Amino acid sequence: MKIGIVGTGAIGSILAERLSEAGHHVKVTNTRSMPELEKIAAALGAGAATLRDVVKDVDAVIFSMPFNAYKDLPKDLLKEVPQDVVVMDTSNYYPFRDGNIAELKEITESEYISGILNRPLTKVFNNILEGTLKHKGTTAGTEGRIAISVAGDNEEHKKIVAQIVDITGFDNVDGGTLAESWRQQPGTPAYCTELNKEELKQALADAEKGKAPAIRDFIMDNLRSKDSWPSYEEILSGNRIHQKGKSN
């Protein structure tokens, strides 16, 4: 499969490396100068491309950028990209970083991004921590294998995304339509808590839409109040404890 990845941050870089290792043809882009990008891409086993070129002649595009960076993308970026190309979004919205976006009171984060890109999306890899993605992947059939939610409106695209999830070492759970992808957004039981397939299905079902933003902000305020940024283990523990109603 030919895959273009926009963004080489925590999640994008790991996906590029994993998919390249699995034999897929991966090209990446970011906001760095081309010489810097070429070094980053080489270290990931991928090719370097400009923003315009990274979405050309591919089977799938993964957008893995900070939420507030999407608005700066060219409005016609995907205009010439065929409709059968799968477009994925891994982003999450945090008001302290991204500012207040009034539209998100009415629509999901990925519906908002879909509107910016003028393209249907599949929401995936947003409910997993960097440390989980990097260290916790296992082979299919492993007992207790961690699962990732996949939400979107195109069932064929979701099947392809599920294959990519499996390649990276995780089971997948159908998260419903893009309008239902709020169930895997920050502040929900499905968000960054390392659940297996059955646990994740239950977590998605247990999500309470009206409560998620307040829980998200409470958790982030706790993390940001610490003297130094918490470790992956501390963030995971914090998410789990709060979702079980044991926070103080």
N, C-alpha and C positions, 0 to 999 in steps of 0.2 A: 504494500500500500504506500502511496505517496502522501506525505503529511506535512503541512505547513504549520508552524507554531509561532504565534505572535506573542512575544514576551519570554524572557529567559530568567525570570525570578525563581522563587523557591519551587513552585509547582511546575512551571513551564520547563525549567531546565531538567528536572527529574524525568518528566514525561519524554523529553527529547532523548535523553540518554537511554531510558528503558526501551523505547520504541526502536531506536537505532540498533541497540543490542539484539533486538528480536528480528532484525533483518529488514525493517521498513526503511524506506528512503525518506529521511527527515531533513527539512530545512527550517531554519529559525531566523527571526529578526528581533531587534530591539531598538532602542533609541541611541545606542552608542555609534561611534564612527565605524565605518566598515572595517578598518584594520583591527579594532578592538572586537567587533562582532565576529570576525573570522577566527580569532583566537578562542573566543568562547564557544563558537560552533564546533571547532575542531576538538576541543576538550570533551564535548558531548557526543562526538561521533556523527555530527550533522553537518549540513552545508549552511553557508551564510547567504542571506538574501535580503534585498530591500523590502520594504513594506509592500510595495506593489507586486513584487515578484514572488513573495512568499505565499500568496494566495493563488498563483497561476499554476495550471497543470498539476493539480493535486486531487486526491480523493477525499481528503478531509482537512479542515482547518481548525486549530485549537487556539482560541483567544484566552490567554492567561496573563491578564494585566490588572493593575490596580483599578478599582471601579471608576474612580474619577478621571481616568485616562481615556476612557472610551469616547467621551465627547469630543476629543481632539482628533479622532481618526477621520480620514477623508470620507465624506458622505457617500461617495460612489465607489468605495473600496471593493465591494463585492458585486458591483453591477454586472461585470462580465463573467463572474464565476457561475458555472452551470448549477442548476437547481438540485442536481443529484449529488453535489458535493456536500458532505456532512460538515456542519458548522457547530462547534462546541464552545461553551462559555464556562469558565472555572471561577469566575469572580464572586466576591462578596462585598456587600455594602456596609460601611461603618461610618456613621455620621461624624464622629470626631475627626476622621481623616478626609472624608469625601464631601462634607458639607451637608446641609439639609436639602433633600430632593423631595419636593411635595408630591410628585407623581407616585412615589413608592408607597403612599398610603392607600392607593387604589389598585396598583398592579404589582406583580412580582419583580424582583430584581432583574431576572433574565428577560422578562417581557419588556422591561425598560431598555435593556441593552439591545434586544431584538429590534426595537423601534429605531434606535440610533443607527444600527447596521442595515436596517431595512431588509431583514433576512430572518427566516425562522431559525431557531437555535435549539440545541440540546444542552441542558444543564447537567454538568458532571464534574467530578473531581473538586467540587467546592466544599464538600463536607468531610474533608480529610486533611489532617495536619501534615506539614512537610516531613516530620519525623516518621509518621505512619507510612506515608507513600515511599519514603526512602528505605525504611528498615523492616516493615511488617508484611510485605508482600510474600505470598506463598503459592505453591502449585495448586491447581484446581483439585478439589476433592479433599484438601487438608481439613481436618476437623477444626471447627472454630474459625475458619477463614474469614477475615474482615471483609465487609461488604460496602459498596458505594452505591448511592442512589443515582438513577438516570431518569431525568424528566424531559419530556418533549412531546410534540404533537405528531411527529412523523415516525410511525412504528418501524419502518425499514431503517431509518437513520439510527433509531435507538438500538436496533439489533447490531449494527456496525459498532456503535459506541460501546455496547456490552462486550464485544470482542476485544476492543482496545482495553477496557477495564480488566478483563481476564488476563491479557498479555502483561499488564503491569503487576499482576499478582493478587487480584482481588475478585470476589464475587460481585455480582450486580443485583440490584433490586429495582424494579420498575417503580419510579416515583410519580407516575401519572403524567398529566399534561403539563405544559409550561405554566399554565395558570395555577397548577397545584404545586409548583416547585418551591413555594414558600415553606413547605413542610421540611425542606432540607436547608433552609437559610439559617444564618446565625441566630441563636436563642432558642432553637428547637432541640428536642431530644435526639434527633438524627445527626446533629451537627458536631463533628469532631469528637465523637465519643467511642470510636473503635468497636462497632457492633458487628456481630455475625449476621448472616442473611435473615434469619427469623427474628432476631432482635431488632434489626433495622426496619423490617416490615412493621413491627409493632410500634417502633418509635415514630415512624411516619404517620401511622394512624393516631397516635397519642398527641400529636402536635396541636397546639392551640394558637391560632393565628394572631389573635389580639394580644396575647401575652409575650410573644417572641421578641419584639423590639425592646421591651423593658428588661427582659432577661439578658438579651445581648448586651445592652448598655451596662447592666449591673456587673456582668462578668468582665467586660472590658475595663470598667472603672477600677475593679479590683486588681486586674493585671497591671494597669498603668500606674497604680498607686505604689507599686513595689519599687525598691531602690534600683533594681536592675531588671531588665526584661526576663520574665520567667523562662525556664527551660521547657522543652517539649513535654516532658513528663509532668511538670507542674501545670501547664496549660490543660493537658488532657485530664488530669485529676480535678482541676477546677471545673471543667465542663461537666464531668461526670457527677461530682458532688452536688453541684447546683441543680442539675436536672433531676436528681433524686430528692430534691427538697431539703438538703442538709446544709445549705450554705448558712453563714452567719452574717 
